Amino acid sequence: MSAKMSASRKQAFFTALRATGNQTLAAEAAKVSPSWVCLHRAQDPEFGREMEECLGEARERLGAHPERRPPSGWGFL
């Protein structure tokens, strides 16, 4: 895979990330590898900033609904 991501694929990734809050699921939806996302995030500050923004939106939206929270004891690894 090329080091460059098309604008439409990048948009698909960020849309899925906002919806799920899950980097792996978002990568799958955008048809890129999770390792590519990690590499791009580390090398491109703008990409990393947008990822943090998407994750924050997802946490805020999903966290507002207690029935959508994981069972007790499930935390961030």
C-alpha angles and dihedrals in degrees: 000000000000119000089237122078120210117244092244092050091047089051090049090051094050092044091053091044091054090048098046108020085220119119095198094051091046091051090050091050091051092044095239128120120259089232090056089053091052092048094047091047091053094047102039116055092192091054090049092048092051091048091053090049092051092047091049091051091049093049091049095047098041094039091057089069112066092195089063095054120105119253118279112282095033105115139152113295 
